[in-house]
Amino acid sequence: MNVVEVSNLVKLYGLTSNIQTTALDDVSFVVEKGEFTGIMGPSGSGKTTLLNMLSGIDKITSGNVTISGTNINKMKTNELALFRRHKMGFIFQDFNLLDSLTIKENIILPLVLDKKNSQEINKKFDELTKMVDIYEIKDKYPNSISGGQKQRTAFCRALINDPAIIFADEPTGNLDSKSSKSIMGHFEKINSYRKSTILMVTHDPFAASYCNKIIFIKDGKINMEIVKKGTRKAFFDQILDCLCVIGGEKNEI
């Protein structure tokens, strides 16, 4: 079963043909249920633009994006907002937490908006926060916790509604190496044990090595695709080789 289907996706910027820039050019791929897919490529290759198209943040120029069987291009603004809340989870580089809410309030907000009962909310909250070891800081505010704890909070918020797909945009970009390893371990855990479907944009080969498939894009087009076989270290080395071909940043594992 395909959770994400992208067909002939094109994104143009500019009002007239004389000054148009092609950000995405005839991009097509699928993400199957339970896959952990990474999107990689050089700066300016179209990674974040692609994520914005898939998540409904920005409108496509042509082509189709289907999420969990629904073509999001044909949805009205209000319909799309509800669909995103129910079917998509989001994890961003800068966390996007609300400073006026406690850690618990940030995490349970999607369930509160859906008027779920308190018993269900507390059960899901306890399960997720204990899994990532932030239950004890539930009454603190974002400005009083570490970057790693903030990202784990965002991680729990993305999962609280059991979304069909989790979109992650450079989730380790603002973290130190220890916190990066921790958060990627949690991604790996929910993918393995909860069969969560994840699509992650990253420039970091270390983070990408936790995926089981990588799609490389360059100049707005899919350049190549690789599937994990063997160890994570072997996959990391394969990712580095691909980045050498298309151009990209490298880190050591």
DAJO-V805969 format. One record per residue. N is the residue number from 1. SS is DSSP state (@ for helix, = for strand, . for the rest). OMEGA is omega in whole degrees, -180 to 180 (* if undefined). D_CENTER is the distance of its C-alpha to the mean C-alpha in Angstrom with 2 decimals. Layout:
# DAJO-V805969
n ss omega d_center
N SS OMEGA D_CENTER
N SS OMEGA D_CENTER
This chain:
# DAJO-V805969
n ss omega d_center
1 . 179 19.14
2 = 176 16.46
3 = 179 13.59
4 = 174 12.53
5 = -180 15.49
6 = -175 15.65
7 = 173 19.30
8 = -176 21.04
9 = 178 18.55
10 = 174 20.30
11 = 178 19.61
12 = 173 22.66
13 = -179 23.31
14 . -174 26.92
15 . -179 29.60
16 . -178 32.06
17 . -178 32.12
18 . -177 33.83
19 . -180 30.98
20 . 174 27.91
21 = 179 25.06
22 = -180 23.02
23 = 176 19.38
24 = -172 18.35
25 = 174 21.19
26 = -179 21.41
27 = 178 18.00
28 = 174 17.93
29 = 176 15.97
30 = 171 14.89
31 = -178 12.39
32 = 178 14.64
33 . 179 14.44
34 . 178 13.57
35 . 171 12.08
36 = -173 9.58
37 = 176 9.08
38 = 173 8.65
39 = -178 9.53
40 = 177 12.32
41 . 179 15.35
42 . 175 17.81
43 . 180 17.53
44 . -177 18.04
45 . -180 17.10
46 . -176 14.87
47 @ -177 11.31
48 @ 176 10.29
49 @ 179 12.77
50 @ 180 11.28
51 @ 179 7.87
52 @ 178 10.38
53 @ -177 12.45
54 @ -176 10.22
55 . 178 9.27
56 . 178 12.93
57 . 179 12.93
58 . -178 15.36
59 . 178 17.96
60 . 176 18.48
61 . 175 21.93
62 = -176 22.52
63 = -177 21.14
64 = 173 19.18
65 = 180 15.72
66 = 178 16.10
67 = 178 13.73
68 . 177 15.51
69 . -178 18.75
70 = 177 18.65
71 = -174 18.96
72 @ 180 17.15
73 @ -175 19.35
74 @ -176 22.35
75 . 173 21.30
76 . -174 23.01
77 @ -179 21.37
78 @ 178 22.14
79 @ -179 21.10
80 @ 179 17.68
81 @ 179 17.25
82 @ 179 18.23
83 @ 180 16.17
84 @ -179 12.92
85 @ -175 14.19
86 @ -171 15.21
87 @ -176 12.85
88 = 171 9.32
89 = -174 7.63
90 = 175 5.94
91 = -174 5.77
92 = 178 7.50
93 . -177 9.89
94 . 170 12.82
95 . 179 11.93
96 . 175 13.35
97 . 177 15.78
98 . -174 19.12
99 . -178 21.90
100 . 180 24.51
101 . 175 23.01
102 = 178 23.26
103 @ 179 20.48
104 @ -179 21.40
105 @ 176 21.62
106 @ -175 18.14
107 @ -174 16.69
108 @ -175 19.00
109 @ 180 18.91
110 @ -180 17.17
111 @ 177 19.87
112 @ 178 22.57
113 @ 178 21.82
114 . 176 22.23
115 . 176 25.43
116 . -179 24.82
117 . -172 27.69
118 @ -180 27.77
119 @ 178 28.33
120 @ -180 25.11
121 @ -177 23.17
122 @ 179 24.82
123 @ -180 24.39
124 @ -180 20.61
125 @ -179 20.47
126 @ -178 22.85
127 @ -176 21.15
128 @ -175 17.69
129 @ 176 19.16
130 @ 179 21.75
131 @ -178 19.33
132 . 172 17.67
133 . 173 21.04
134 . -179 20.72
135 @ -175 23.07
136 @ -179 25.94
137 @ -173 24.42
138 . -177 23.65
139 . 177 26.35
140 . 179 25.42
141 = -176 23.81
142 @ -177 20.84
143 @ -179 23.40
144 @ -180 25.11
145 . -176 22.45
146 . 178 20.89
147 @ 178 17.63
148 @ 178 16.62
149 @ 177 17.69
150 @ -179 15.83
151 @ 176 12.45
152 @ 174 13.65
153 @ 178 14.64
154 @ 178 11.29
155 @ 179 10.04
156 @ 179 13.05
157 @ 180 12.71
158 @ -176 9.40
159 @ -167 11.43
160 . -178 14.77
161 . -178 15.00
162 . -175 14.14
163 . 176 11.66
164 . -177 11.85
165 = 174 8.16
166 = 176 5.12
167 = 180 2.27
168 = -179 1.88
169 = 180 5.08
170 . -173 7.85
171 . 179 7.68
172 . -173 11.19
173 . -178 12.60
174 . -176 14.96
175 . 173 15.87
176 . -173 18.96
177 @ -180 19.17
178 @ 180 20.07
179 @ 178 17.24
180 @ 180 14.73
181 @ -180 16.40
182 @ -176 16.36
183 @ 179 12.70
184 @ 175 11.91
185 @ 178 14.80
186 @ 175 13.37
187 @ -179 10.22
188 @ -178 12.99
189 @ -178 15.15
190 @ 176 13.22
191 @ -177 12.45
192 @ -171 16.16
193 @ 179 17.89
194 . -179 16.08
195 . 178 14.91
196 . 178 11.47
197 . -173 9.51
198 = 171 6.07
199 = -173 4.72
200 = 171 4.05
201 = 179 6.37
202 . 171 9.15
203 . -169 12.91
204 . 179 13.78
205 @ 178 15.49
206 @ 178 15.74
207 @ -178 12.04
208 @ -177 11.87
209 . 177 14.91
210 . 179 13.21
211 . 172 11.61
212 . 172 14.16
213 = 177 13.71
214 = 173 13.13
215 = -180 13.61
216 = 176 15.43
217 = 179 16.18
218 = -180 19.10
219 . 175 20.85
220 . -180 18.63
221 = 174 19.41
222 = -176 18.09
223 = 178 20.25
224 = 179 19.75
225 = 179 17.78
226 = 180 18.36
227 = -178 18.09
228 . 173 18.51
229 . -180 22.14
230 . -173 23.89
231 . 176 22.85
232 @ 178 19.80
233 @ 178 22.27
234 @ 179 23.36
235 @ 176 19.87
236 @ 179 19.35
237 @ 178 22.67
238 @ 177 21.78
239 @ 178 18.68
240 @ 179 21.09
241 @ 180 23.58
242 @ 178 21.27
243 @ 176 20.33
244 @ -179 24.09
245 @ -174 24.59
246 @ -176 22.19
247 . -178 22.16
248 . -178 19.52
249 . -178 19.35
250 . 171 20.38
251 . 177 20.35
252 . -180 22.39
253 . * 21.17
